[in-house]
């Protein structure tokens, strides 16, 4: 199991932070067969969502995009469960805090996703849907 801590991620645009896996040590990243379910809690009512149809990435969607204004940061924890497994789909759990771009304040986005492949995952990528980002991350192996 691999755990990734993202701290004070600053986005250059109001956007979503996306996630993909690699099976060739980061040379390429898988662009199909992701599914997820999320729960978002902010100053409004909780919002549940899911993507039953495979998509090209995992993301912490929330109701609003992550903000890019002054002091609007994204932080969170992503856990890639048993990435070396070649007999079942690769599960990813995420809990992300987002200062959203619509003035709703802080949102908590909690979700579980999967890459529907049975090849060992040996790399991953975070990237913004648009623009660039900066911030701090820590990766730990939990064996």
N, C-alpha and C positions, 0 to 999 in steps of 0.2 A: 504494500500500500504506500502511495506517495501523497504527501500533504504539502500544499502550497499556500503560503500566507502572502497576501497582497496588502500593502500598506500605503495609504495616501496616494492613490493613483490619480493623477491629474490628466484629464482629457483635453485635447485641443478644440473639441467641438462637443455639443450636446449629442450624445450617441450611446450605443450599447457596447459593452465589453464582451467580446466573443472568445470562444475556446474551441480548439481542435486538437486531435491526437495524431501521432505519427507512428508508423511501424518500421521506418527505415532510418532511425536515429536523427530525425529532424530534417532529412533531405526534402521530403514532401509531407503534406498534411492531408488527412482524409477529408474529403469534401462532400461525403454523402453518408446516410444511414445513422443520423443522430436523432434521438427522441428525448423528451424531458417533460417533467411536471414541476410547477412552481407554485409557491404561495407568497404573495407580496402583502406586507403590512405597512401602511403609512398613516398619515393623519386622517385619511378617509377609511372606508370599510375595507377589510381584507379582500384580496382578489386572487382567485385560483385560476391557473391556466395550464394547459398541456399541449404538447404537439404530438399527436398520434401518427402523423405522417412524417416519415424520415425527412430531416432537413440537413443543411450543409454545415451546421455548427451547433454548439451548445451556448446558451447565453443566459444571463440573469436579466430577464426582460423588465420586470416591474410594470407599473402602470405608465411611468414616465421614463424618459431616457436619463442617464446620468448627466448631471450638470457639468459645465466647463467653466463656470464663473469663479471669481475669487473665493477661496476657501471651500469650494465644492469638490470634495474628494470621494473616491470609491475605495473601500477596503473590504477584505473578506478572506475566507478560507475555502479552498477547493481540495477535495480528497478523491484521488483516483484509486479505486479499490482493485487490488490484485492485478496490476497492469500486465504481469507476465502470464496470466491465464490464457490458454489457447483452446479452452473447451466451453467457454460461455462469453456472453457479451460483457463489455467493459463498463462498469458502473462508475459514475462521478457524482459526488455529493457536493453542493455548494451553499454557502451562507454568505451573503454579500450585503454590505451597508452602502447605500447610495444617497448622496445629497442630490435630489432630483432637479430637473431643469424647469419645473412648472410651479415652483414656490410651495410645494407640498411638504417641504422639510425633509427629514431623513426617512428613507424607506428601507425596510429589511426584506430581502429577497432570499427565500430558502427553497432549494430545489434538489431534485434527483434526476440525473439524466443517464443516458447510455449511448455508447457507440456500438452499433449492431454488427460488430466484427469479432472474429475469433482468432485474430493474429495478435501476438503479444504487443502491447503498447510500450514504446521505449523513448517517446518524446511527446511534447505537447507545446501548444502555442496559445498565448493570449494576444488579442489584437482588437483595436477599436473598429466598429463598423465603418466609421469615417474618421479621417484625421489621424493623429498620433497620440501617444501617451507617454508619461514619465511616472516613475514611482519606485518603490522598493518591494522586493520579494525575497522570500526565504523558502527553500525547498528542503523537505526532510523525508527520509525513507523510514517507514514504520514496518519493520519485518518481525 
